[in-house]
């Protein structure tokens, strides 16, 4: 829908606009999709956005080899299929893939450990982009480094493609506990924490004051049932990413709707119970201890 | 005074803060609460439908029974403000995207809207607006914003941007295509509380 308007001179791509976009996703579910048909199912179920992918993480894990950004044809197909925002993943540090995704009109870029990292030293400098980024984190230092690089939204890394929520819970708890530990610390002590966790001191001070991350914080990596989504919301997540959990379930349409409702009503067990009834099998899932170190996607990134 | 923000999805806490600021500025004693059930809708003195995804918010309003409660309270004169997604839901006429997604609108205001009128996220912008009833310019934050493309009947434009209506009022209701809750200025929240 190109519009013949002179938008020159307007302020675009500001931190306010990037973080504002992330705020609009709060309380919502963002679903991984691999084609237009799946994207339409997600939208119909009430997803706030979709993540356009070549393969869901469980299939990336199974396929092995190098995982790259999705084919632009695939991204365009998904953009065409829905009216809600479309996100897509680039490899960690792959500036060129990120620029391509911005060019395609993707609404948010996920610089993701699900794909094979491209840069052994750096993540993408996200400040230079007009579109916002979301990045994964396992602890407070990692989250604040990403925000320092310009990420407008953080998500737990969890362990993607496993259907096992334990790592997402671990990362959420580790971040929250560290934030609580900052309460009441003096300026000098906050400086020391910043050095200890290799994070920008200014962001450590802001986090200590806010008693939460300075940007929207979602849960991701292993969420595979409505109760998993409700669990992450109870632990303080602002919203939910579901990767393989929807379209690897026996009944994706029902699962998608159920996860959306459970996310909104996370603190009402009667609703979570109701939407969980007769859903059929969730994805099979993987026990984390059976994964070799090099198979753990959460170890990727710096 | 009890002011509510519909809390099914979207940027609820930003609106709560803006309402608290507006109450402080106006020296009104009261509270801003999250509205999650039909019974909550009946208990508040004014209500905001926030930004978020209109497709999602519409579905969750229907499922929770708040959809009909909001229509009832608004028709009885409760002050109601819709921002971005909320603005879309207040309209009587949605555009092509509303039809394509079969999104049910509350249909309370005599206006037609077009979703994502200005484009995708990379086209989102901040712009200075001149608003009827405010003495100074207001920074409008437009995020994948809709435009109010027509108004009729009792619905009157209060602000324009790029030849389209960015804000409109109909009696006890305000529709804003942008996000006043993201600006540091709570004067539009004060306008709602004074309706």
Interface residues (C-beta under 8 A of the other chain):
Chain A: X1 X2 X3 X5 X7 X10 X11 X12 X13 X14 X16 X17 X20 X21 X23 X24 X25 X26 X27 X28 X43 X44 X46 X47 X48 X49 X83 X84 X85 X102 X105 X107 X108 X130 X131 X132 X260 X261 X264
Chain B: X7 X8 X9 X10 X11 X12 X13 X14 X51 X52 X53 X55 X56 X59 X60 X63 X64 X84 X85 X97 X100 X101 X115 X116 X117 X118 X119 X120 X121 X122 X123 X124 X125 X126 X127 X141 X143 X144 X162 X179 X182
